[in-house]
């Protein structure tokens, strides 16, 4: 007897429906075809034990299973439940009238209990698109799959629940998630709040500007000056995610199995990889490509602490994703693309010892050591960082103040208002949403300067020996400063402030 059941494979952040054809005929043998990996080939041992422990069996006949499309490689143990139901249906141990209406996925333990899978959200989205009635999967993944409306989602703990559902019409409990309620959960009390930061007003101002325009930022300062503390608070002042951004972000985290027992992500991600990270772990890849840290920080913040400590070749692979806001990983048989629109926040010491130009410094560095240290950051990468800000240690009188600083909620209101202005400005442009994404053409159009402002910028570039690459960056940051002030035109004050945020372009920093 031939039976068809349906599973799903995830490539990139999109799912592809897999048809599992099970045919049982005279003879003896178990043949699994359709490019399964080792985890799928081993499934017959798990399935046999699970069925036996729950009063069923694999028939002693010739079992041929084809996973179509046969030229697409399948991986992982999530097909266990799909295969088991196909075998039971083809051997007439359960009824198969409704089995083709559902996507069925789950890893089976030897006692029949189900283990969680990865990629439940993109699978559910694809199931709805292709008109399936429902999706049966492990209970641990049910909340993320139930985000998709218009699809019946059933979370189960044991294979017997699925068998009874098809064979004995025992109903399963449908999980329903109010997507909008999940999305609009209160975000007014962030874990890390700027009101805990004493002093550092100029630094907080620069981070507000970075958040308002989506600008990449680098913090330069000695150890203990608060660089990491400030970076961790940046997500708390970013504008709230849109529903589209939340779904997009949740899909990426679902693919790597980071949404277990959780629903829609409504907070922007903050990723902080260690400086020993490899290129593949940062950008994504592997034999079976997976999203890297830059994709996991999509719509959020990627924080690289102690930037010069990262291997130069690791930093260089970020240049294209920062520019294109997506990562394409090519393999011989397929190509996958992951979104990677993130804010880069980096920190570094001003010298190997950490106390450049400090007369009381405990450690000094020679010019050769300084050059070697700073040369780890290439000019092209620095080109993609709009704001350079020097962080100085907070004096004792500021640290001992009882008064709290301005809260993240208050700052975020100003940031959100500035972003709304940018949304209106770039409404007709599909690929531009905020100031940091502007190219040369848009800079010329939206960052026009009057004669006094042009003269001010020219004088500053000559006197401070600013590099040519600083010109466009200053204009983009000036546009954001003007947006925060709700000013249609870029004024001289906005230019003056933006010029302060180009420390590393000045003569004597990077040669």
Beta strands, then each sheet from edge to edge (+ up, - down):
strand 1: 2-11
strand 2: 14-25
strand 3: 29-33
strand 4: 62-68
strand 5: 102-104
strand 6: 107-108
strand 7: 114-115
strand 8: 134-138
strand 9: 152-156
strand 10: 217-221
strand 11: 270-271
strand 12: 284-285
strand 13: 290-291
strand 14: 301-304
strand 15: 326-330
strand 16: 335-339
strand 17: 343-348
strand 18: 387-391
sheet 1: 1+ 2- 4+ 3+
sheet 2: 5+ 8+ 9+
sheet 3: 6+ 7-
sheet 4: 11+ 14+ 17+ 10+ 18+
sheet 5: 12+ 13-
sheet 6: 15+ 16-
end
